[in-house]
């Protein structure tokens, strides 16, 4: 089944009781049990809910895994995966990751005796050098947030698996339409479902997909024990949104490609970060392991130009955090999404104060180009 068909037909797509083509919302916290101590499929919604099961089944199919787990936010999903680590364990993570992930690793996990080393994950020598006897996991973002760096997943996974490490990939920026990390050697895939999966900026969610039975059992236990599961209402909304994912991502890809090409040739833009550009250092790897280059790009203005004036001059691009919605968004990572990372660390990792991140929506590309042109004219 092709993914364009899977987003519509995968998983539980019919109510067995009534034949309804859309699974109903089971808005319940608990379930009747016919006998004391008997085996039941549904016991308590923190552990089991038919509406949540339906969207989890779709995500497992889209990511070519065997089990999916829906969480109340992307950070809850990330926390669940990192909970696989124990006190005394060591984690390797990319230097260029979402600020919330950095905060969780460096301010929460560090208090629990879990250490981490940040490296350029697309440098195999750097990954190899960072491995310690107690290293248990390699955590990747690819494309990364906010510099759109692309890690060679098969190469990184080979190095990690030789050291008996779990490989987890945050696939939020790509979506399963553009990339399926489990096929490339990853053990776990994560998503902030708030972004492209939801696609309409109206819900918060997170997903984990596994294919190994051992990891599946562990994530299931963590999900049930810690909670933070996706509500029935949001599970329904998310499954509804997934039905148009392939169409939306196709438009995100094409719009971002056009916008990146325009910005790459503009005299007021010093640098564009987008793996779809032929001159991007990440282009070759992205071309090899991705079906599309995504709807995210970042840019740096020429030195001396005012970033604040630029982003506030936008008419269609909304100044806001988040990404992956049908509407175009723009933000400044140093002030917004990555402000929790100390400035010295941001600069060391290439996240300048002048960096602007753009989530390209599905509006008319002509209108988006016109808006970008008029904002640049204000500088």
C-alpha positions, 0 to 999 in steps of 0.5 A, a space after each residue: 500500500 502506497 503512503 498516499 493510500 495508507 494515510 486514508 485506509 491504514 489502521 482502524 477505519 470502521 466502527 465494528 458496532 455500527 459500520 461507521 466509516 469514521 471510528 467514534 470518539 470513546 469519551 470514557 475513563 473506564 470500562 465495564 468488566 463482565 467478570 472479576 479478574 477476567 481478561 479484558 481488552 479495555 480497562 482504563 483509558 490511561 492504558 487503553 482507549 479505542 479512539 487512541 488505538 485507532 490513530 496509533 495503528 495508523 502511525 505504526 503503518 505510516 512509519 513502517 513499525 509494529 506499534 505506535 504510541 500517542 502522547 499528550 505532547 511531543 515533549 511527553 513522547 521524547 521524555 518517554 523514550 529518554 526514560 528508557 535510560 537509567 541513572 549512570 547511562 550516557 546519551 549522545 545527542 546532536 548539537 543542533 536540536 530543539 530547545 525543549 529537548 536540550 532543556 530536558 536533557 541538560 536540566 532534568 535528566 542530568 539531575 537523575 544521573 544521566 549524562 549526555 554529549 552533544 556532537 555533530 551527528 553527521 560526522 561519523 568520527 565525532 559520533 564514534 569518539 563520543 561513545 563511552 562504555 555506558 553509552 546507551 542511546 544515540 538521539 538524532 534530529 534529522 532534518 535538525 531544528 533549526 539549522 536543517 542539518 541532515 544526518 546519514 541515518 544508516 551510517 549513524 545507526 551502524 556505528 551505534 548498533 556496533 556499540 549496542 546502542 538504541 537509535 532514536 530519530 525525531 522525524 518531526 521536520 520530515 514527517 513519514 511522507 518524506 522519511 521513514 527512519 525505521 527503514 534506514 536503521 533506526 530503532 525508535 521514531 518520534 514525532 511532535 504530532 502537533 506539527 505536520 501530523 496535526 497540520 492545523 495548529 489546533 492540537 498538541 500531541 506526540 508519537 513514538 513508533 517502534 518495531 522491536 518487541 522488547 522496545 515496544 513492551 518498554 514504551 507501552 509500560 512507560 506510557 501506561 505508568 507515567 501517563 500523558 496519553 493523548 485524549 480521545 478527542 485529540 486522537 480523533 482530530 489527529 486521525 482526521 488530519 492524517 488523511 490529508 497529510 500526503 497532500 499537505 506535505 506535497 504542497 509544503 515541499 514545493 512551496 519551501 523549495 520555491 521560497 528557498 531558491 528565491 531567498 538563496 539568490 537575494 542580496 539581503 540574505 547571507 545564508 539559507 539553510 535548506 537541504 533541497 538547495 543543490 549548494 547545501 552541504 546536506 543535499 546529497 544525504 537528503 536526496 539519498 534518504 528522503 522523498 522530499 525536502 520538507 517545508 522548513 527552512 532557516 535564513 540569516 540576514 546580511 550583517 547589519 540588517 534588523 531581524 526584528 523589523 524583518 519578522 514584524 513586517 510580515 503580513 502572511 507569515 505569522 510571527 509565532 512558535 511551532 511549525 507544520 501547520 497549513 499557515 506559514 509561520 516565522 520566528 527567531 530561535 534565539 528569542 523564541 524556540 531555542 531561548 532555553 539554550 545558553 547564548 554561548 552554546 547556541 553560537 557555538 552550535 551555529 544558531 546565531 542571534 540573526 537566524 530566522 526560522 520559517 515554516 512554509 505553509 500551503 498558501 499560494 506560493 506567489 502570495 508568500 513570495 510577495 510577502 517575503 519580498 515586501 518584508 525584505 524591502 523594509 530593511 
